[in-house]
Amino acid sequence: MTLNRFLPLFIPLAIYALAEIYFFYPKLIYAVVILINLLIFFAVGRFSLASQVDREWWNYLILPAVMATAVIAYSVFLSSKFVIQLLLVLNSGFLYFYLRQIYYYLLNPSSYETFSLENISSYAGWFSFFLLSAAIYGLQSFLNLPIFFLALIMLAAAALIIYQIIWVNKIELKKGLPYLLVGCLILVELWWSISFLPFNYNISGLCLAICFYAVSGLIKNKLLDKLDAARVKMYLILGSVSLFLILFTAKWL
């Protein structure tokens, strides 16, 4: 229990140190990504095994693993050292708050603040999706990888993040599975359509992330029986206005 108490601080620091190794030695990227995910697995695994609340550790692993992997993948396409360092710090900060809330939720429920995991997951899930989307578009632009291969990566990323949203909001998978499949299909089709537009990978990723915000928001509210005409209009208007502003101000290649 003493070790578990310090893991929310120790693990992010260790992951930041590994990320710095990648920063100075980019050729070690694959080893660093594997070690980072193993550290996250170690933390959430210990919390789950010691918990009397929930021992399904894989649910707690998804978001931090996706986030950490997305940060490293996106940083490959960045030339600004400052932005890369900022992303590495943000990732470590997110891991600290996320692991701390998991520790409270699983091992010290009296200190857990209601809806903390839901709120953290909402913002981190969207940001992770943007980073992954931009990275996938970057792979398409710079490496010209096969569309089918990239579509599979996009499908897996969308499925993991939408599943995490369904799980963290305590929605039964049996109930949410059809919506997860439809949401993934919509996002992959949108990803494919946006890939034909003459945008750089950041603009394309941001456009798809806005679509993800609207799709995931509608799915979540539908499954929580909170979806009404006002919420549908809000997501559609907010998404449309955001896309219009991005497309209007974006630099066409």
C-alpha positions as a Markdown table, in Angstrom:
| # | Residue | x | y | z |
|---|---|---|---|---|
| 1 | Met | 0.0 | 0.0 | 0.0 |
| 2 | Thr | 2.9 | 2.4 | 0.7 |
| 3 | Leu | 4.3 | 1.8 | -2.8 |
| 4 | Asn | 0.9 | 2.2 | -4.4 |
| 5 | Arg | 0.6 | 5.6 | -2.7 |
| 6 | Phe | 3.7 | 6.9 | -4.4 |
| 7 | Leu | 3.1 | 5.4 | -7.8 |
| 8 | Pro | 0.9 | 8.3 | -9.1 |
| 9 | Leu | 4.0 | 10.5 | -8.7 |
| 10 | Phe | 6.8 | 8.1 | -9.4 |
| 11 | Ile | 5.3 | 6.7 | -12.7 |
| 12 | Pro | 4.8 | 10.0 | -14.4 |
| 13 | Leu | 8.4 | 11.1 | -13.5 |
| 14 | Ala | 9.8 | 7.8 | -14.8 |
| 15 | Ile | 7.8 | 8.2 | -18.0 |
| 16 | Tyr | 9.0 | 11.8 | -18.4 |
| 17 | Ala | 12.6 | 10.6 | -18.0 |
| 18 | Leu | 12.0 | 7.9 | -20.7 |
| 19 | Ala | 10.4 | 10.5 | -23.0 |
| 20 | Glu | 13.5 | 12.7 | -22.6 |
| 21 | Ile | 15.7 | 9.8 | -23.7 |
| 22 | Tyr | 13.5 | 9.5 | -26.8 |
| 23 | Phe | 13.9 | 13.3 | -27.3 |
| 24 | Phe | 17.7 | 13.1 | -27.4 |
| 25 | Tyr | 17.9 | 9.7 | -29.0 |
| 26 | Pro | 14.9 | 9.4 | -31.5 |
| 27 | Lys | 16.1 | 6.0 | -32.8 |
| 28 | Leu | 15.0 | 4.5 | -29.4 |
| 29 | Ile | 11.3 | 5.5 | -30.0 |
| 30 | Tyr | 10.0 | 1.9 | -30.1 |
| 31 | Ala | 11.8 | 0.8 | -27.0 |
| 32 | Val | 10.7 | 4.0 | -25.2 |
| 33 | Val | 7.0 | 3.5 | -26.2 |
| 34 | Ile | 7.1 | -0.1 | -25.0 |
| 35 | Leu | 8.7 | 0.8 | -21.6 |
| 36 | Ile | 6.2 | 3.7 | -21.1 |
| 37 | Asn | 3.3 | 1.4 | -21.6 |
| 38 | Leu | 4.8 | -1.2 | -19.4 |
| 39 | Leu | 5.1 | 1.3 | -16.6 |
| 40 | Ile | 1.5 | 2.4 | -17.0 |
| 41 | Phe | 0.4 | -1.2 | -17.0 |
| 42 | Phe | 2.4 | -1.8 | -13.8 |
| 43 | Ala | 0.7 | 1.1 | -12.0 |
| 44 | Val | -2.9 | 0.3 | -13.0 |
| 45 | Gly | -2.3 | -3.4 | -12.5 |
| 46 | Arg | -1.1 | -2.9 | -8.9 |
| 47 | Phe | -4.0 | -0.6 | -8.1 |
| 48 | Ser | -6.6 | -3.1 | -9.6 |
| 49 | Leu | -5.1 | -6.2 | -7.9 |
| 50 | Ala | -5.1 | -4.4 | -4.5 |
| 51 | Ser | -8.6 | -3.1 | -5.0 |
| 52 | Gln | -11.9 | -4.4 | -3.6 |
| 53 | Val | -13.8 | -2.0 | -6.0 |
| 54 | Asp | -12.8 | -3.2 | -9.5 |
| 55 | Arg | -10.1 | -5.5 | -10.7 |
| 56 | Glu | -10.7 | -5.1 | -14.4 |
| 57 | Trp | -7.3 | -3.3 | -14.9 |
| 58 | Trp | -7.5 | -3.2 | -18.7 |
| 59 | Asn | -10.2 | -0.5 | -18.6 |
| 60 | Tyr | -7.9 | 1.8 | -16.6 |
| 61 | Leu | -5.0 | 1.1 | -19.0 |
| 62 | Ile | -6.6 | 2.3 | -22.2 |
| 63 | Leu | -6.6 | 6.1 | -21.8 |
| 64 | Pro | -3.1 | 6.7 | -20.4 |
| 65 | Ala | -1.6 | 4.2 | -22.8 |
| 66 | Val | -3.4 | 5.8 | -25.8 |
| 67 | Met | -2.4 | 9.3 | -24.6 |
| 68 | Ala | 1.2 | 8.5 | -24.0 |
| 69 | Thr | 1.5 | 6.7 | -27.4 |
| 70 | Ala | -0.3 | 9.5 | -29.2 |
| 71 | Val | 2.1 | 12.2 | -27.7 |
| 72 | Ile | 5.1 | 10.3 | -28.9 |
| 73 | Ala | 3.7 | 9.5 | -32.3 |
| 74 | Tyr | 2.6 | 13.1 | -32.9 |
| 75 | Ser | 6.0 | 14.5 | -31.7 |
| 76 | Val | 7.7 | 12.7 | -34.6 |
| 77 | Phe | 6.3 | 15.3 | -37.0 |
| 78 | Leu | 7.1 | 18.3 | -35.0 |
| 79 | Ser | 10.2 | 20.5 | -35.6 |
| 80 | Ser | 9.8 | 22.8 | -32.6 |
| 81 | Lys | 11.7 | 21.4 | -29.6 |
| 82 | Phe | 9.7 | 23.7 | -27.3 |
| 83 | Val | 6.3 | 22.2 | -28.5 |
| 84 | Ile | 7.7 | 18.7 | -28.1 |
| 85 | Gln | 8.9 | 19.4 | -24.5 |
| 86 | Leu | 5.5 | 21.0 | -23.8 |
| 87 | Leu | 3.7 | 17.9 | -24.9 |
| 88 | Leu | 5.9 | 15.7 | -22.8 |
| 89 | Val | 5.2 | 17.8 | -19.7 |
| 90 | Leu | 1.5 | 17.8 | -20.4 |
| 91 | Asn | 1.5 | 14.1 | -20.8 |
| 92 | Ser | 3.3 | 13.6 | -17.5 |
| 93 | Gly | 0.9 | 16.0 | -15.8 |
| 94 | Phe | -2.1 | 14.2 | -17.2 |
| 95 | Leu | -0.7 | 10.8 | -16.0 |
| 96 | Tyr | -0.2 | 12.2 | -12.5 |
| 97 | Phe | -3.8 | 13.4 | -12.1 |
| 98 | Tyr | -5.2 | 10.3 | -13.8 |
| 99 | Leu | -3.3 | 7.8 | -11.8 |
| 100 | Arg | -4.0 | 9.7 | -8.6 |
| 101 | Gln | -7.7 | 9.6 | -9.3 |
| 102 | Ile | -7.5 | 5.9 | -10.1 |
| 103 | Tyr | -5.7 | 5.3 | -6.8 |
| 104 | Tyr | -8.4 | 7.2 | -4.9 |
| 105 | Tyr | -11.2 | 5.4 | -6.8 |
| 106 | Leu | -9.8 | 1.9 | -6.4 |
| 107 | Leu | -8.0 | 2.1 | -3.1 |
| 108 | Asn | -9.2 | 5.1 | -1.2 |
| 109 | Pro | -12.8 | 5.7 | -2.2 |
| 110 | Ser | -13.5 | 8.2 | 0.6 |
| 111 | Ser | -11.0 | 10.7 | -1.0 |
| 112 | Tyr | -12.3 | 10.2 | -4.6 |
| 113 | Glu | -14.2 | 13.2 | -6.0 |
| 114 | Thr | -17.3 | 12.2 | -8.0 |
| 115 | Phe | -17.1 | 12.4 | -11.8 |
| 116 | Ser | -13.3 | 13.1 | -11.6 |
| 117 | Leu | -12.5 | 10.2 | -14.0 |
| 118 | Glu | -15.3 | 11.1 | -16.3 |
| 119 | Asn | -14.1 | 14.7 | -16.6 |
| 120 | Ile | -10.5 | 13.8 | -17.0 |
| 121 | Ser | -11.4 | 11.2 | -19.6 |
| 122 | Ser | -13.5 | 13.6 | -21.6 |
| 123 | Tyr | -10.7 | 16.1 | -22.2 |
| 124 | Ala | -7.9 | 13.7 | -22.5 |
| 125 | Gly | -9.8 | 11.4 | -24.8 |
| 126 | Trp | -10.5 | 14.3 | -27.2 |
| 127 | Phe | -6.9 | 15.5 | -27.1 |
| 128 | Ser | -5.6 | 12.0 | -27.7 |
| 129 | Phe | -7.9 | 11.5 | -30.6 |
| 130 | Phe | -6.6 | 14.7 | -32.2 |
| 131 | Leu | -2.9 | 13.7 | -31.7 |
| 132 | Leu | -3.5 | 10.3 | -33.2 |
| 133 | Ser | -5.6 | 11.7 | -36.1 |
| 134 | Ala | -2.9 | 14.2 | -36.9 |
| 135 | Ala | -0.2 | 11.6 | -36.6 |
| 136 | Ile | -2.0 | 9.2 | -39.0 |
| 137 | Tyr | -2.5 | 12.0 | -41.5 |
| 138 | Gly | 1.2 | 12.8 | -41.1 |
| 139 | Leu | 2.1 | 9.2 | -41.9 |
| 140 | Gln | -0.1 | 9.4 | -45.0 |
| 141 | Ser | 1.5 | 12.6 | -46.2 |
| 142 | Phe | 5.2 | 11.9 | -45.4 |
| 143 | Leu | 5.5 | 8.1 | -45.8 |
| 144 | Asn | 2.6 | 7.5 | -48.2 |
| 145 | Leu | 1.5 | 4.4 | -46.3 |
| 146 | Pro | -1.3 | 2.2 | -47.7 |
| 147 | Ile | -4.8 | 3.6 | -47.0 |
| 148 | Phe | -6.0 | 0.3 | -45.8 |
| 149 | Phe | -3.3 | 0.0 | -43.1 |
| 150 | Leu | -3.9 | 3.6 | -41.9 |
| 151 | Ala | -7.7 | 2.9 | -41.8 |
| 152 | Leu | -7.1 | 0.0 | -39.5 |
| 153 | Ile | -5.1 | 2.2 | -37.2 |
| 154 | Met | -7.8 | 4.8 | -37.2 |
| 155 | Leu | -10.4 | 2.2 | -36.6 |
| 156 | Ala | -8.5 | 0.8 | -33.6 |
| 157 | Ala | -7.9 | 4.3 | -32.1 |
| 158 | Ala | -11.6 | 5.3 | -32.5 |
| 159 | Ala | -12.8 | 2.0 | -31.0 |
| 160 | Leu | -10.5 | 2.3 | -28.0 |
| 161 | Ile | -11.4 | 5.9 | -27.1 |
| 162 | Ile | -15.1 | 5.5 | -27.7 |
| 163 | Tyr | -15.1 | 2.3 | -25.6 |
| 164 | Gln | -13.3 | 4.1 | -22.8 |
| 165 | Ile | -16.0 | 6.8 | -22.9 |
| 166 | Ile | -18.7 | 4.2 | -22.6 |
| 167 | Trp | -16.9 | 2.4 | -19.8 |
| 168 | Val | -16.0 | 5.4 | -17.7 |
| 169 | Asn | -19.6 | 6.6 | -17.8 |
| 170 | Lys | -20.7 | 3.2 | -16.5 |
| 171 | Ile | -22.6 | 2.2 | -19.5 |
| 172 | Glu | -23.0 | -1.5 | -20.2 |
| 173 | Leu | -21.0 | -2.7 | -23.2 |
| 174 | Lys | -23.9 | -4.8 | -24.5 |
| 175 | Lys | -26.0 | -1.6 | -24.7 |
| 176 | Gly | -23.2 | 0.6 | -26.1 |
| 177 | Leu | -21.7 | -1.9 | -28.6 |
| 178 | Pro | -23.9 | -1.0 | -31.6 |
| 179 | Tyr | -23.3 | 2.7 | -31.1 |
| 180 | Leu | -19.5 | 2.0 | -30.7 |
| 181 | Leu | -19.5 | 0.2 | -34.1 |
| 182 | Val | -21.5 | 2.8 | -35.8 |
| 183 | Gly | -19.4 | 5.6 | -34.3 |
| 184 | Cys | -16.2 | 4.0 | -35.5 |
| 185 | Leu | -17.6 | 3.5 | -39.0 |
| 186 | Ile | -18.6 | 7.1 | -39.2 |
| 187 | Leu | -15.2 | 8.4 | -38.0 |
| 188 | Val | -13.3 | 6.1 | -40.4 |
| 189 | Glu | -15.4 | 7.3 | -43.3 |
| 190 | Leu | -14.9 | 10.9 | -42.3 |
| 191 | Trp | -11.1 | 10.3 | -41.9 |
| 192 | Trp | -11.0 | 8.9 | -45.4 |
| 193 | Ser | -13.0 | 11.8 | -46.8 |
| 194 | Ile | -10.9 | 14.5 | -45.1 |
| 195 | Ser | -7.7 | 12.8 | -46.4 |
| 196 | Phe | -8.6 | 14.1 | -49.9 |
| 197 | Leu | -8.6 | 17.7 | -48.8 |
| 198 | Pro | -5.5 | 19.8 | -49.4 |
| 199 | Phe | -4.7 | 20.4 | -45.7 |
| 200 | Asn | -1.7 | 19.7 | -43.7 |
| 201 | Tyr | -1.9 | 17.0 | -41.1 |
| 202 | Asn | -2.7 | 19.4 | -38.2 |
| 203 | Ile | -5.7 | 20.9 | -39.9 |
| 204 | Ser | -7.0 | 17.5 | -41.1 |
| 205 | Gly | -6.5 | 16.0 | -37.6 |
| 206 | Leu | -8.3 | 19.0 | -36.0 |
| 207 | Cys | -11.3 | 18.7 | -38.4 |
| 208 | Leu | -11.6 | 15.0 | -37.6 |
| 209 | Ala | -11.3 | 15.7 | -33.8 |
| 210 | Ile | -14.2 | 18.1 | -34.0 |
| 211 | Cys | -16.3 | 15.4 | -35.8 |
| 212 | Phe | -15.2 | 13.0 | -33.0 |
| 213 | Tyr | -16.4 | 15.4 | -30.4 |
| 214 | Ala | -19.8 | 15.6 | -31.9 |
| 215 | Val | -20.1 | 11.9 | -32.6 |
| 216 | Ser | -18.9 | 10.8 | -29.2 |
| 217 | Gly | -21.0 | 13.4 | -27.4 |
| 218 | Leu | -24.2 | 12.3 | -29.2 |
| 219 | Ile | -23.4 | 8.6 | -28.4 |
| 220 | Lys | -22.7 | 9.3 | -24.8 |
| 221 | Asn | -25.9 | 11.4 | -24.2 |
| 222 | Lys | -28.0 | 8.8 | -26.1 |
| 223 | Leu | -26.7 | 6.0 | -24.0 |
| 224 | Leu | -27.2 | 8.0 | -20.8 |
| 225 | Asp | -30.8 | 8.9 | -21.9 |
| 226 | Lys | -29.9 | 12.6 | -21.9 |
| 227 | Leu | -30.2 | 13.2 | -25.6 |
| 228 | Asp | -32.8 | 15.7 | -26.7 |
| 229 | Ala | -33.4 | 18.2 | -29.5 |
| 230 | Ala | -31.5 | 20.9 | -27.7 |
| 231 | Arg | -28.4 | 18.8 | -27.2 |
| 232 | Val | -28.4 | 17.6 | -30.8 |
| 233 | Lys | -28.6 | 21.2 | -32.0 |
| 234 | Met | -25.8 | 22.2 | -29.7 |
| 235 | Tyr | -23.4 | 19.5 | -31.0 |
| 236 | Leu | -24.4 | 20.2 | -34.6 |
| 237 | Ile | -24.1 | 24.0 | -34.4 |
| 238 | Leu | -20.9 | 23.9 | -32.3 |
| 239 | Gly | -19.3 | 21.3 | -34.7 |
| 240 | Ser | -20.4 | 23.2 | -37.8 |
| 241 | Val | -19.2 | 26.6 | -36.6 |
| 242 | Ser | -15.9 | 25.1 | -35.5 |
| 243 | Leu | -15.3 | 23.4 | -38.8 |
| 244 | Phe | -16.3 | 26.5 | -40.7 |
| 245 | Leu | -13.8 | 28.7 | -38.8 |
| 246 | Ile | -11.0 | 26.1 | -39.3 |
| 247 | Leu | -11.7 | 25.7 | -43.0 |
| 248 | Phe | -12.1 | 29.5 | -43.5 |
| 249 | Thr | -8.9 | 30.3 | -41.8 |
| 250 | Ala | -6.8 | 27.3 | -42.8 |
| 251 | Lys | -3.9 | 27.6 | -45.2 |
| 252 | Trp | -4.7 | 25.6 | -48.3 |
| 253 | Leu | -1.7 | 23.9 | -49.8 |
